[in-house]
């Protein structure tokens, strides 16, 4: 159940902030509003939250700056809600560690569905085993802890779920559609960069620890964990 979950809304448009608060309250969640990046950061320093809804075009500290600061300290789920519709903007923040991206104007039901997906991931995410090993990788699903060559990796929730999905499906060519619909629980329309960006982020973090290849691109299909 997601009742009582505390959601930080960092949005300078008061009407949009109020609308998001109403959406959350309908699901018995607890919205907390911040109207600038600086105010949002202060809220995070003094209180605990289960998820962040983050606008990009904020007064003072921008959403991108705030995203970078948060990711340096926490893996809390972050959903970007922005009027920026260019693919480049979406790819940029996904690479920076955002878990999802919603464009304005948004559909209320879609916002709630995406919030629920991220909260499920941040909670107990059913896996085949509490601990999984693949080559030099060790995944502790209950602790959501990953080590590679005995070095702990700092992964976002989306990256953790992606890695776990790969380990559960090794040596098999996985399409972007299959990956997206298994992890993000939505319909894949074929023009979404979400999977590729998160795979790229995961590859970079693996490359920081080892030169060994773990994720192979299967041209025309998707990816394979090897």
C-alpha positions in Angstrom: 0.0 0.0 0.0 1.2 3.5 -0.8 -1.0 5.3 1.7 1.1 7.6 3.9 4.0 7.8 1.5 5.6 11.2 1.6 6.1 12.9 -1.8 8.2 16.1 -2.2 6.9 18.3 -5.0 9.5 20.7 -6.2 7.6 23.0 -8.6 7.5 26.8 -8.8 4.1 27.0 -10.5 1.6 27.0 -7.6 -1.3 25.8 -9.7 0.6 22.8 -10.9 1.9 22.1 -7.4 -1.7 22.3 -6.0 -2.9 19.9 -8.8 -0.2 17.4 -8.0 -1.0 17.6 -4.3 -4.7 16.9 -5.0 -3.7 13.9 -7.2 -1.5 12.5 -4.3 -4.1 13.1 -1.6 -6.6 11.1 -3.6 -4.3 8.1 -3.1 -3.8 9.0 0.6 -0.2 10.1 0.1 1.3 13.0 1.9 2.5 15.8 -0.5 5.0 18.5 0.6 5.5 21.5 -1.6 8.7 23.4 -2.3 8.7 26.3 -4.8 12.4 26.5 -5.6 15.4 24.3 -5.9 16.9 25.8 -2.7 13.7 25.2 -0.8 13.5 21.6 -2.1 17.1 20.9 -1.0 16.3 22.3 2.5 13.3 20.0 2.7 15.4 17.0 1.8 18.0 17.9 4.4 15.5 18.2 7.2 12.9 15.6 6.3 12.5 12.1 4.8 10.6 11.4 1.6 9.7 8.4 -0.5 9.7 10.1 -3.9 10.4 13.4 -5.5 8.5 15.1 -8.3 10.9 17.6 -9.8 10.4 20.4 -12.3 13.5 21.5 -14.3 12.9 25.2 -14.8 13.1 26.4 -11.2 14.1 29.8 -9.8 17.6 29.9 -8.3 19.0 26.4 -8.3 17.8 24.6 -11.4 16.2 21.2 -11.5 19.3 19.8 -13.2 21.5 21.1 -10.5 19.3 19.8 -7.8 19.1 16.4 -9.5 22.9 16.2 -9.5 23.1 17.1 -5.8 20.5 14.6 -4.8 22.0 11.8 -6.8 25.3 12.4 -5.1 23.7 11.6 -1.8 20.6 9.4 -2.4 18.9 6.9 -4.7 15.4 8.2 -3.8 13.1 7.8 -6.8 12.9 11.0 -8.9 10.3 11.7 -11.5 10.9 14.8 -13.7 7.8 16.7 -14.6 8.7 19.4 -17.1 7.4 21.5 -20.0 10.6 20.6 -21.9 9.6 18.2 -24.6 12.8 17.7 -26.6 14.2 14.2 -26.6 17.6 15.7 -25.8 16.3 17.2 -22.6 14.8 13.9 -21.5 17.9 11.9 -22.4 20.1 14.3 -20.5 18.2 14.0 -17.2 17.8 10.3 -17.5 21.6 10.0 -17.9 21.9 12.2 -14.8 20.0 9.7 -12.7 16.3 10.6 -13.0 14.0 7.5 -12.9 11.3 8.8 -15.1 10.2 11.8 -17.2 6.7 13.2 -17.7 6.0 16.2 -20.0 3.5 19.0 -19.3 0.6 19.2 -19.7 0.2 15.7 -18.1 -2.6 13.2 -17.6 -3.5 12.8 -14.0 -3.9 9.1 -14.2 -0.6 8.7 -15.9 1.2 10.7 -13.2 -0.3 8.5 -10.5 0.5 5.3 -12.4 4.1 6.3 -12.8 4.4 7.3 -9.2 3.1 3.9 -8.1 5.6 2.1 -10.3 8.5 3.9 -8.8 7.2 3.4 -5.2 6.8 -0.3 -5.9 10.4 -0.5 -7.1 11.7 1.4 -4.1 9.8 -1.1 -1.8 9.9 -4.9 -1.9 10.5 -5.9 -5.5 9.8 -9.6 -6.0 12.7 -11.6 -7.4 13.5 -15.2 -8.0 16.0 -15.2 -5.1 17.1 -12.9 -2.2 20.7 -13.2 -3.5 21.9 -13.6 -7.1 25.4 -14.1 -8.5 26.6 -13.7 -12.1 30.3 -13.8 -12.8 31.8 -11.2 -10.4 28.4 -9.6 -9.7 26.6 -10.2 -6.4 23.0 -8.8 -6.0 21.3 -8.7 -2.6 17.7 -8.0 -3.6 16.3 -7.5 -0.1 19.0 -4.9 0.7 19.0 -3.7 -2.9 22.8 -3.9 -2.7 25.1 -4.7 -5.7 28.8 -5.5 -5.6 31.1 -6.0 -8.5 34.6 -7.4 -7.8 33.7 -7.0 -4.1 33.2 -3.2 -4.7 29.8 -1.8 -3.9 28.0 -0.1 -6.8 25.8 3.0 -6.3 22.8 2.4 -8.6 19.5 4.2 -9.0 16.3 2.2 -8.5 15.8 2.0 -12.2 19.4 0.8 -12.7 19.1 -1.8 -10.0 15.9 -3.2 -11.5 17.4 -3.3 -14.9 20.5 -5.1 -13.7 18.3 -7.6 -11.8 16.2 -8.2 -14.8 19.3 -8.9 -16.9 20.7 -11.3 -14.3 17.3 -13.1 -14.2 17.5 -13.5 -18.0 21.2 -14.1 -18.9 22.5 -15.0 -22.4 19.2 -14.1 -24.0 18.6 -11.3 -26.5 16.1 -9.0 -24.8 14.2 -6.5 -26.9 13.8 -2.9 -25.7 10.0 -3.5 -25.7 10.4 -6.5 -23.4 12.7 -4.6 -21.0 10.6 -1.5 -20.9 7.3 -3.3 -20.3 8.9 -5.6 -17.6 10.5 -2.8 -15.6 8.5 0.4 -16.3 5.1 -1.4 -16.5 3.9 0.7 -19.4 3.3 0.4 -23.1 6.3 0.7 -25.3 5.8 2.8 -28.3 9.1 2.3 -30.0 10.4 5.8 -29.9 11.4 6.0 -26.2 15.0 6.4 -25.2 14.4 5.3 -21.6 15.8 1.8 -22.0 18.9 2.8 -24.0 19.8 5.6 -21.6 19.5 3.5 -18.5 21.5 0.7 -20.2 24.2 3.3 -21.0 24.3 4.5 -17.4 24.6 1.0 -16.1 27.4 0.2 -18.6 29.3 3.2 -17.4 29.1 2.2 -13.8 30.2 -1.3 -14.6 33.1 0.1 -16.6 34.2 2.1 -13.6 34.9 -1.2 -11.8 35.9 -3.6 -14.5 36.9 -3.8 -18.2 34.9 -7.0 -18.6 31.8 -6.8 -20.9 28.5 -7.6 -19.2 26.0 -6.0 -21.5 26.1 -6.7 -25.2 24.2 -4.8 -27.8 22.2 -7.1 -30.1 21.7 -4.9 -33.2 18.1 -4.8 -34.4 16.9 -6.5 -31.2 18.1 -4.9 -28.0 20.6 -6.1 -25.4 22.0 -9.3 -23.9 23.6 -9.9 -20.5 26.7 -12.0 -21.1 
